[in-house]
């Protein structure tokens, strides 16, 4: 349904405003659960909200998702739902999507930033909660969140460093997915990682490795991604400036709410390592030239492309997207 500068579809309302667009979902009327069956139905509704606009409810929803029929505790469920109600009263969930391109702004001024955080052993089974959020950011501090998640770590970690590494690795995978998707529509944006863990920053930016082999492997993957220009920057910020911090804790996070409400992010960088811009742009141009050359050679050959002929081009695209 289309009304005054607004579109309503499948429970979402998109409205045009001066600064861009606002997206809002129809809120949940009843937030009550008296048994596991009613909780299961409520979790599905909350998941719909969380995956659409309400990233601020992601952690609470993830905690409710960990409740099983055997471990159902009415007191704990009531406490989590009380926090959900409080968050929904304080904000109506209208997300502002700002236009990132100004009159003099090109794709070179845009970048993908992946924010990651972890809460060590804060789940009832002593597993860690991992959170990440992927945004497209411009030089003016405007940002559009594209993908986020709050999930329980697949394995128990023995240290805070281990949990933070798993969170950053999850965020890196999500960032690569967004980067590859944007490339398919003609936007080749650099990818950066942001963490509030000084230990991870030091581990990636130096040659030191932790004694635990599994953590050493995860750090080596991230370090190799930086050396291979898949990641152009790694930033260390304070927890209060990391929006992913709100995806691992029940307390509201001002940085996350500012990102959702105002479409802005204020990065106070304590320390960072980054690739040379000139080198990165040269590599990007070289990759585009290779793709054009491959397409031109097939055109001159004037032969139908079978599966074997299409394989090298696909491999080149994947290599550029890594």
C-alpha positions as CSV (number, residue, x, y, z in Angstrom):
1,X,0.0,0.0,0.0
2,X,1.3,3.4,-1.0
3,X,0.4,6.6,1.0
4,X,2.0,10.0,1.5
5,X,5.7,9.4,0.7
6,X,5.3,5.9,2.4
7,X,5.1,2.3,1.3
8,X,3.7,-0.5,3.5
9,X,4.4,-4.1,2.6
10,X,4.6,-7.3,4.7
11,X,4.5,-5.5,8.0
12,X,7.1,-2.9,7.1
13,X,6.7,0.8,6.5
14,X,9.2,2.7,4.4
15,X,8.9,6.4,4.5
16,X,10.8,9.1,2.6
17,X,12.3,11.9,4.9
18,X,14.6,14.8,4.4
19,X,17.8,12.8,5.3
20,X,16.9,9.6,3.5
21,X,14.5,6.9,4.3
22,X,13.0,5.5,7.6
23,X,12.1,1.8,7.9
24,X,9.8,0.6,10.6
25,X,8.2,-2.8,11.4
26,X,4.8,-3.4,12.9
27,X,5.5,-4.0,16.7
28,X,4.4,-7.1,18.6
29,X,1.2,-6.6,20.5
30,X,1.6,-9.3,23.1
31,X,4.9,-10.0,24.8
32,X,3.9,-12.7,27.2
33,X,5.0,-16.4,27.5
34,X,3.5,-18.8,30.1
35,X,5.1,-22.0,28.9
36,X,7.6,-23.2,26.3
37,X,5.0,-23.5,23.5
38,X,4.0,-19.8,23.8
39,X,7.6,-18.8,24.1
40,X,8.4,-20.6,20.9
41,X,5.8,-18.7,19.0
42,X,6.9,-15.4,20.6
43,X,10.5,-16.1,19.6
44,X,9.5,-16.4,16.0
45,X,7.9,-12.9,16.1
46,X,10.9,-11.4,17.8
47,X,13.3,-13.0,15.3
48,X,11.3,-11.3,12.5
49,X,11.8,-7.9,14.2
50,X,15.4,-8.5,14.9
51,X,16.3,-9.6,11.4
52,X,14.6,-6.6,9.9
53,X,15.3,-3.5,12.0
54,X,15.6,-4.2,15.7
55,X,19.3,-5.1,16.1
56,X,19.1,-3.7,19.6
57,X,16.9,-6.7,20.6
58,X,19.2,-9.2,19.0
59,X,21.0,-10.3,22.2
60,X,17.8,-10.7,24.2
61,X,16.2,-12.7,21.3
62,X,19.3,-14.9,21.2
63,X,19.1,-15.5,24.9
64,X,15.4,-16.6,24.5
65,X,16.5,-18.8,21.7
66,X,18.8,-20.7,24.0
67,X,15.8,-21.7,26.3
68,X,14.8,-25.3,25.7
69,X,11.8,-27.3,26.9
70,X,14.0,-29.0,29.5
71,X,15.7,-25.8,30.7
72,X,12.6,-23.6,30.7
73,X,12.7,-21.2,33.6
74,X,9.7,-18.9,34.0
75,X,11.6,-16.4,36.1
76,X,14.4,-16.0,33.6
77,X,12.0,-15.8,30.7
78,X,10.0,-13.1,32.4
79,X,13.2,-11.1,33.1
80,X,14.3,-11.2,29.5
81,X,10.8,-10.2,28.2
82,X,10.8,-7.4,30.7
83,X,14.0,-6.0,29.1
84,X,12.4,-6.4,25.7
85,X,9.4,-4.4,26.7
86,X,11.5,-1.7,28.2
87,X,13.6,-1.4,25.0
88,X,10.4,-1.2,22.8
89,X,8.9,1.5,25.0
90,X,12.0,3.7,24.8
91,X,12.2,3.5,21.0
92,X,9.6,2.8,18.3
93,X,12.2,1.0,16.1
94,X,12.2,3.5,13.2
95,X,15.6,3.0,11.5
96,X,17.0,6.0,9.6
97,X,18.8,5.0,6.3
98,X,20.8,8.0,5.2
99,X,22.0,8.7,1.7
100,X,25.8,8.1,1.8
101,X,26.6,9.7,-1.5
102,X,26.8,13.5,-1.7
103,X,27.4,15.7,-4.7
104,X,31.2,15.1,-4.5
105,X,31.1,11.6,-3.1
106,X,32.1,8.6,-5.1
107,X,32.6,4.9,-4.2
108,X,36.1,5.7,-3.1
109,X,34.7,7.6,-0.1
110,X,32.7,4.6,0.9
111,X,33.9,1.6,2.8
112,X,32.6,-1.5,4.6
113,X,33.3,-1.6,8.3
114,X,32.8,-4.8,10.4
115,X,32.3,-4.3,14.1
116,X,32.8,-7.4,16.4
117,X,32.5,-8.1,20.1
118,X,32.2,-11.0,22.4
119,X,31.0,-11.6,26.0
120,X,33.2,-14.3,27.6
121,X,31.3,-17.2,29.2
122,X,28.2,-15.2,29.8
123,X,25.7,-17.9,28.7
124,X,24.3,-20.5,31.2
125,X,26.4,-23.3,29.6
126,X,29.5,-21.1,30.0
127,X,29.7,-20.5,26.2
128,X,30.5,-17.0,25.0
129,X,28.1,-14.8,23.1
130,X,29.4,-13.4,19.8
131,X,28.2,-10.3,18.1
132,X,29.0,-8.5,14.8
133,X,27.5,-5.8,12.6
134,X,28.4,-4.9,9.0
135,X,27.9,-1.3,7.8
136,X,28.7,0.8,4.8
137,X,30.3,4.0,6.1
138,X,31.3,7.3,4.4
139,X,33.9,9.9,5.5
140,X,31.2,12.1,7.1
141,X,30.4,9.5,9.8
142,X,27.1,8.4,8.1
143,X,26.5,4.7,8.1
144,X,24.0,2.1,6.9
145,X,23.8,-1.2,8.8
146,X,23.4,-4.1,6.4
147,X,23.9,-7.3,8.4
148,X,24.2,-8.1,12.1
149,X,24.1,-11.1,14.3
150,X,24.3,-12.3,17.9
151,X,24.9,-16.0,18.4
152,X,26.3,-18.5,20.9
153,X,29.9,-19.6,20.2
154,X,30.2,-23.0,18.6
155,X,32.7,-24.1,21.2
156,X,33.7,-23.2,24.7
157,X,36.7,-20.8,24.8
158,X,39.2,-20.7,27.6
159,X,39.9,-17.0,27.5
160,X,38.5,-13.6,26.6
161,X,40.9,-13.5,23.7
162,X,39.5,-16.7,22.3
163,X,36.0,-15.4,22.4
164,X,36.9,-12.1,20.8
165,X,38.8,-13.9,18.0
166,X,35.7,-16.1,17.2
167,X,33.5,-13.0,17.1
168,X,35.9,-11.2,14.7
169,X,36.2,-14.3,12.5
170,X,32.3,-14.5,12.3
171,X,32.2,-10.8,11.4
172,X,34.9,-11.1,8.8
173,X,32.9,-13.9,7.0
174,X,29.8,-11.7,7.1
175,X,31.8,-8.7,5.7
176,X,33.2,-10.8,2.8
177,X,29.6,-11.8,2.0
178,X,28.4,-8.2,1.9
179,X,31.5,-7.1,-0.1
180,X,30.9,-9.8,-2.7
181,X,27.2,-9.0,-3.0
182,X,28.0,-5.3,-3.5
183,X,30.6,-6.2,-6.2
184,X,27.9,-8.0,-8.1
185,X,26.0,-4.7,-8.5
186,X,29.1,-2.7,-9.4
187,X,30.2,-1.4,-6.0
188,X,33.8,-2.5,-5.1
189,X,34.3,-1.2,-1.6
190,X,37.2,-1.8,0.8
191,X,36.7,-3.9,3.9
192,X,37.9,-2.9,7.4
193,X,37.6,-4.6,10.8
194,X,36.9,-2.9,14.1
195,X,37.5,-4.5,17.5
196,X,37.5,-3.2,21.1
197,X,40.0,-5.9,22.1
198,X,43.6,-4.6,22.3
199,X,44.9,-8.2,22.6
200,X,43.4,-9.1,19.2
201,X,44.8,-5.9,17.6
202,X,48.2,-6.7,18.9
203,X,48.0,-10.3,17.8
204,X,47.1,-9.4,14.2
205,X,49.5,-6.5,13.8
206,X,52.5,-8.4,15.2
207,X,54.1,-11.8,14.6
208,X,53.2,-13.2,18.0
209,X,50.7,-16.1,18.3
210,X,48.9,-17.5,21.3
211,X,49.9,-20.8,22.7
212,X,46.5,-22.4,22.0
213,X,46.7,-23.9,18.4
214,X,43.1,-23.3,17.5
215,X,43.3,-19.6,18.4
216,X,46.6,-19.4,16.5
217,X,44.9,-20.7,13.3
218,X,42.0,-18.2,13.6
219,X,44.5,-15.3,14.1
220,X,46.6,-16.5,11.1
221,X,43.5,-16.4,8.9
222,X,42.8,-12.8,9.8
223,X,46.5,-11.8,9.5
224,X,46.7,-13.4,6.1
225,X,43.5,-11.6,5.0
226,X,45.2,-8.3,5.9
227,X,48.4,-9.2,4.1
228,X,46.5,-10.2,1.0
229,X,44.6,-6.9,0.9
230,X,41.3,-8.6,1.6
231,X,41.1,-6.4,4.7
232,X,42.5,-2.9,4.3
233,X,42.4,-1.7,7.9
234,X,42.1,-3.0,11.4
235,X,41.0,-0.5,14.1
236,X,41.0,-0.7,17.8
237,X,38.3,1.4,19.6
238,X,36.9,1.6,23.1
239,X,33.9,-0.6,24.0
240,X,31.5,2.4,24.4
241,X,32.2,3.3,20.7
242,X,31.6,-0.2,19.4
243,X,28.0,-0.8,18.3
244,X,28.6,-4.6,18.3
245,X,28.9,-4.3,22.1
246,X,25.1,-4.0,22.2
247,X,24.8,-7.4,20.6
248,X,26.5,-9.3,23.4
249,X,25.0,-7.6,26.5
250,X,21.5,-6.9,27.8
251,X,22.2,-3.2,28.6
252,X,21.4,-0.7,25.9
253,X,24.4,0.5,23.9
254,X,24.5,4.1,22.9
255,X,26.7,3.6,19.8
256,X,24.3,0.9,18.4
257,X,21.2,3.0,19.1
258,X,22.8,6.1,17.5
259,X,23.6,4.0,14.4
260,X,20.0,2.7,14.1
261,X,18.2,5.9,15.1
262,X,20.4,8.6,13.4
263,X,22.4,6.6,10.8
264,X,25.6,8.0,12.3
265,X,28.7,6.5,13.9
266,X,31.4,8.2,15.8
267,X,34.6,6.3,15.6
268,X,37.2,7.3,18.1
269,X,40.2,5.3,16.9
270,X,42.7,4.4,19.6
271,X,45.1,2.7,17.2
272,X,44.9,1.2,13.7
273,X,46.9,-0.4,10.9
274,X,45.9,0.1,7.3
275,X,47.0,-0.6,3.8
276,X,48.3,2.1,1.4
277,X,45.5,3.7,-0.5
278,X,47.5,4.1,-3.7
279,X,48.5,0.4,-3.7
280,X,44.9,-0.7,-3.0
281,X,43.5,1.4,-5.9
282,X,46.2,0.1,-8.2
283,X,45.3,-3.5,-7.4
284,X,41.6,-2.8,-7.8
285,X,42.3,-1.3,-11.3
286,X,44.5,-4.2,-12.2
287,X,41.7,-6.7,-11.2
288,X,39.1,-4.8,-13.3
289,X,41.5,-4.8,-16.3
290,X,42.0,-8.5,-16.0
291,X,38.2,-9.1,-16.0
292,X,37.7,-6.8,-19.0
293,X,40.6,-8.6,-20.9
294,X,39.0,-12.0,-20.2
295,X,35.7,-10.8,-21.5
296,X,37.3,-9.3,-24.6
297,X,39.2,-12.5,-25.4
298,X,36.0,-14.6,-25.3
299,X,34.2,-12.1,-27.6
300,X,37.0,-12.3,-30.2
301,X,37.1,-16.1,-30.0
302,X,33.4,-16.1,-31.0
303,X,32.8,-19.4,-29.4
304,X,29.9,-20.4,-27.1
305,X,31.0,-20.5,-23.5
306,X,30.6,-24.0,-22.0
307,X,31.1,-24.8,-18.4
308,X,34.9,-25.3,-18.7
309,X,35.3,-21.9,-20.4
310,X,33.3,-20.2,-17.7
311,X,35.4,-21.6,-14.9
312,X,38.5,-19.4,-15.1
313,X,36.3,-16.2,-15.1
314,X,34.5,-17.4,-12.0
315,X,37.8,-18.2,-10.3
316,X,39.1,-14.8,-11.1
317,X,36.0,-13.1,-9.6
318,X,36.3,-15.2,-6.4
319,X,40.0,-14.4,-6.1
320,X,39.2,-10.7,-6.3
321,X,36.4,-11.0,-3.7
322,X,38.6,-12.8,-1.1
